[in-house]
């Protein structure tokens, strides 16, 4: 078997004729796999390369094989008249739904399992997966865990329970609370919720609401507060910093010891 140390390739996406970009980081003789689910309208490497640095740390310390991906989106020229950077991002996703985004994530996980022997030298039934979900798309991790038994734990980073968002691409197709709770409550693995005190998107209550909804009273779950960290987990006290995501890396180091 010829295994690539680091490989980037594409698979078909769920959104029209677009593609999903995938990046793999290989660690020899290791059955652990971390799949990172980026935030809404996010990129494969993340803002300020936070996901890329996270993957490189995991690889260099032989903690786990890592999968980064970028969900399908329209390849369009930016509107020179639009000055709002967030709206510029949204333009790539007009017409895409929550379940399209979920299908992209499902295809990434399915591809990882089907190609696990070639990519990582691991038999499919021996794969142990942790999903690292960011922002609102941390919710996708619970849908995936419901389908794939290889998912042993979920780490959510700045993921709150937000339900009603109107006139915003993808987010306005978010499932209702009853359907969402069904997936959250069915999770039986280990769950860790990270949130920053300076998050300007979700309230502190929304993080605890998510934590309380996941699993049941016997579920192994915890919540970790990060003082001064913003919603992007790339700033501390509003200054750019790698510290927040370094903390996520350190938690994964300890988490794998109990999986």
MARTIRO-512614 format. One record per residue (C-alpha): residue in one letter; x, y, z. Coordinates in pm, whole numbers, padded with zeros to 5 digits, always signed. Example, Ala and Ser with C-alpha at 12.3 -4.5 7.8 and 13.67 -1.06 7.14 Angstrom:
<recs>
A+01230-00450+00780S+01367-00106+00714
</recs>
This chain:
<recs>
X+00000+00000+00000X+00135+00340-00093X+00021+00598+00162X+00067+00971+00104X+00208+01175+00394X-00022+01461+00295X-00277+01459+00017X-00525+01711-00124X-00798+01607-00367X-01161+01666-00465X-01489+01470-00455X-01832+01567-00594X-02029+01804-00373X-02402+01817-00303X-02450+02170-00431X-02507+02178-00807X-02196+02090-01008X-01955+02201-00739X-01688+02004-00554X-01569+01933-00202X-01199+01989-00137X-01035+01747+00107X-00694+01748+00275X-00555+01445+00462X-00272+01432+00716X-00133+01082+00772X+00016+00944+01094X+00174+00595+01066X+00029+00303+01265X-00250+00507+01421X-00624+00421+01406X-00735+00763+01531X-00895+01002+01283X-01007+01359+01347X-01242+01511+01092X-01271+01889+01119X-01606+02045+01023X-01548+02412+00944X-01785+02690+01044X-02058+02844+00828X-01914+02975+00499X-01575+02857+00626X-01265+02736+00442X-01057+02419+00456X-00759+02578+00633X-00960+02827+00839X-00913+03194+00912X-00547+03268+00988X-00479+02898+00906X-00619+02787+01243X-00745+02450+01110X-00427+02388+00912X-00208+02459+01215X-00435+02233+01425X-00390+01947+01176X-00015+01996+01159X+00014+01986+01538X-00187+01664+01560X+00026+01506+01290X+00361+01619+01428X+00275+01484+01774X+00143+01155+01628X-00196+01206+01796X-00424+01125+01503X-00473+01123+01130X-00658+01440+01029X-00913+01525+00761X-00980+01888+00667X-01237+01974+00403X-01411+02265+00235X-01780+02219+00157X-01923+02276-00191X-02003+02635-00296X-02050+02849-00605X-01736+02976-00771X-01839+03335-00846X-01660+03662-00895X-01693+03894-00593X-01936+04184-00625X-01722+04496-00634X-02017+04700-00505X-02060+04487-00194X-01845+04609+00095X-01981+04370+00360X-01732+04079+00370X-01987+03850+00535X-02240+03910+00257X-01967+03848-00001X-01922+03502+00154X-02296+03438+00160X-02321+03493-00215X-02137+03164-00273X-02409+02971-00087X-02737+03121-00210X-02977+02831-00265X-02778+02583-00059X-02956+02422+00239X-02864+02285+00581X-02915+01933+00446X-02688+02005+00147X-02418+02105+00395X-02490+01790+00595X-02464+01579+00280X-02123+01731+00205X-02003+01635+00553X-02153+01288+00516X-01969+01237+00185X-01642+01338+00347X-01691+01090+00631X-01805+00815+00396X-01507+00875+00167X-01273+00866+00466X-01407+00527+00573X-01413+00379+00223X-01056+00495+00157X-00923+00442+00511X-00692+00155+00406X-00539+00355+00121X-00524+00690+00300X-00423+00581+00648X-00355+00208+00644X-00656+00143+00870X-00926-00116+00819X-01270+00045+00803X-01402-00137+01109X-01100-00030+01316X-01133+00343+01254X-01192+00556+01564X-01324+00900+01473X-01359+01225+01663X-01553+01503+01491X-01427+01855+01560X-01720+02084+01472X-01696+02462+01449X-01965+02725+01501X-02319+02628+01401X-02189+02342+01185X-02084+02162+01499X-02450+02053+01491X-02371+01845+01179X-02147+01623+01391X-02445+01485+01584X-02626+01394+01263X-02316+01212+01140X-02267+01030+01471X-02626+00907+01443X-02533+00736+01114X-02170+00627+01162X-02080+00405+01458X-01709+00485+01412X-01771+00831+01564X-01664+00797+01927X-01657+01160+02041X-01754+01513+01938X-01575+01835+02022X-01769+02150+01940X-01595+02487+01916X-01814+02799+01951X-02126+02593+01870X-02443+02727+02032X-02802+02615+01990X-02946+02877+01756X-03271+02792+01584X-03443+03078+01401X-03239+03268+01144X-03418+03431+00853X-03305+03555+00510X-02953+03415+00547X-02831+03147+00300X-02823+02795+00449X-02901+02914+00799X-03263+02991+00711X-03311+02619+00634X-03199+02506+00980X-03417+02219+01116X-03679+02286+01380X-03608+02223+01748X-03796+01890+01765X-03601+01726+01482X-03276+01871+01610X-03327+01743+01964X-03383+01390+01832X-03030+01383+01687X-02869+01554+01984X-03032+01329+02242X-02941+01010+02056X-02565+01074+02087X-02399+00821+02319X-02029+00911+02286X-01814+01162+02471X-01893+01531+02415X-01690+01844+02492X-01826+02195+02430X-01585+02491+02404X-01704+02851+02412X-01546+03196+02443X-01669+03463+02682X-01640+03731+02410X-01853+03542+02156X-02069+03800+01976X-02285+03546+01788X-02414+03309+02056X-02511+03377+02415X-02360+03189+02707X-02702+03035+02764X-02710+02888+02412X-02394+02685+02481X-02538+02540+02801X-02868+02475+02625X-02681+02268+02367X-02487+02083+02637X-02806+02003+02829X-02980+01876+02515X-02703+01635+02409X-02743+01274+02523X-02886+01214+02870X-02782+01243+03234X-02544+00948+03198X-02369+01090+02889X-02003+01185+02939X-02012+01553+02852X-01849+01875+02966X-01826+02244+02885X-01510+02456+02887X-01510+02836+02906X-01233+03032+02731X-01198+03381+02886X-01162+03669+02638X-01196+03442+02331X-01418+03560+02046X-01652+03363+01818X-01378+03287+01564X-01156+03126+01831X-00877+03320+01664X-00864+03620+01897X-00810+03682+02268X-00934+04015+02399X-00989+04104+02032X-00625+04059+01938X-00524+03788+01687X-00391+03483+01868X-00318+03114+01805X-00373+03036+02173X-00745+02942+02155X-00699+02671+01893X-00382+02552+02063X-00606+02478+02361X-00832+02271+02134X-00527+02074+02023X-00421+02007+02384X-00770+01887+02470X-00762+01640+02181X-00432+01505+02316X-00598+01420+02648X-00927+01314+02489X-00771+01035+02282X-00635+00873+02599X-00993+00792+02702X-01138+00684+02365
</recs>
